[in-house]
Amino acid sequence: MDFKEAESRYSALKGRLEGGELGGEEFQTQVGQLRVKDEHGHHWAIDARSGGWLLYDGVKWVPARAPEDISHSPRPTYSQAPQRRGLPILLIGAVAVAALLCLMALGGAGLILSRSRGVEDEAVVSQEQAGRIADQLIAERFPDLTGAERTISSYENPAGGEFWSVTYRREVETQVGGRTYTIPRIVIVSVDMDTGETIAAVSD
């Protein structure tokens, strides 16, 4: 199997996953079988989540750029915001959310990277579409945050996956030990720029 064939098979599996023909575990298993050995004897695999390439360095799999001579499949285009399939919700502490917001504001210190896009590097899912997708998730899962303060930014993870980050914030009152405190309720919705898939981090 060469790089082009592996990428083609990954695209087919991704389509079956989004079409509901494959479950998440089966998708992960089949993507895990897409391995390539290059002319230098290096072993490569595809990251099931991002679709990027991973190189085995002798100890572990690390994100890497595949040889330049392979032809990458063009990104699909959407006439409208893509449908979301499965909405994983990640519950994290308020401190963790605050740390995540700081990382985003500072450029991520290597963990979360902000990226500005030009006309020639336009995201498949636009910022406006990402906002609509995130608003729909909030209305369905967190109706108390409908109409809350909202900010949108972009970032790239270490594996090369690109996302819109939509942050919702509202001050709420809570009772602790007989006292009333005002604390921020925050939900961060990450929207994949390629697929429109979402993950929500909640400060509960």
Secondary structure as the mmCIF struct_conf table of DSSP 4:
data_model
#
loop_
_struct_conf.conf_type_id
_struct_conf.id
_struct_conf.beg_label_comp_id
_struct_conf.beg_label_asym_id
_struct_conf.beg_label_seq_id
_struct_conf.end_label_comp_id
_struct_conf.end_label_asym_id
_struct_conf.end_label_seq_id
HELX_RH_AL_P HELX_RH_AL_P1 PHE A 3 GLU A 18
TURN_TY1_P TURN_TY1_P1 GLY A 19 GLY A 20
BEND BEND1 GLU A 21 LEU A 22
HELX_RH_AL_P HELX_RH_AL_P2 GLY A 24 GLY A 32
TURN_TY1_P TURN_TY1_P2 GLN A 33 GLN A 33
STRN STRN1 ARG A 35 LYS A 37
TURN_TY1_P TURN_TY1_P3 GLU A 39 HIS A 40
BEND BEND2 GLY A 41 GLY A 41
STRN STRN2 HIS A 43 ILE A 46
TURN_TY1_P TURN_TY1_P4 ALA A 48 SER A 50
STRN STRN3 TRP A 53 TYR A 56
BEND BEND3 GLY A 58 LYS A 60
STRN STRN4 TRP A 61 PRO A 63
HELX_LH_PP_P HELX_LH_PP_P1 ARG A 65 PRO A 67
TURN_TY1_P TURN_TY1_P5 GLU A 68 ASP A 69
BEND BEND4 ILE A 70 ILE A 70
HELX_LH_PP_P HELX_LH_PP_P2 SER A 71 PRO A 76
BEND BEND5 SER A 79 GLN A 80
HELX_LH_PP_P HELX_LH_PP_P3 ALA A 81 ARG A 84
STRN STRN5 ILE A 89 LEU A 91
HELX_RH_AL_P HELX_RH_AL_P3 ALA A 94 LEU A 106
TURN_TY1_P TURN_TY1_P6 GLY A 107 GLY A 107
HELX_RH_3T_P HELX_RH_3T_P1 GLY A 108 GLY A 110
BEND BEND6 LEU A 111 ILE A 112
STRN STRN6 LEU A 113 LEU A 113
HELX_RH_3T_P HELX_RH_3T_P2 VAL A 119 ASP A 121
BEND BEND7 VAL A 124 VAL A 125
HELX_RH_AL_P HELX_RH_AL_P4 GLN A 127 ARG A 141
HELX_RH_3T_P HELX_RH_3T_P3 PRO A 143 LEU A 145
TURN_TY1_P TURN_TY1_P7 THR A 146 GLY A 147
STRN STRN7 GLU A 149 GLU A 156
TURN_TY1_P TURN_TY1_P8 PRO A 158 ALA A 159
BEND BEND8 GLY A 160 GLY A 160
STRN STRN8 GLU A 162 VAL A 176
TURN_TY1_P TURN_TY1_P9 GLY A 177 GLY A 178
STRN STRN9 ARG A 179 ASP A 192
TURN_TY1_P TURN_TY1_P10 MET A 193 THR A 195
STRN STRN10 THR A 198 VAL A 202
#
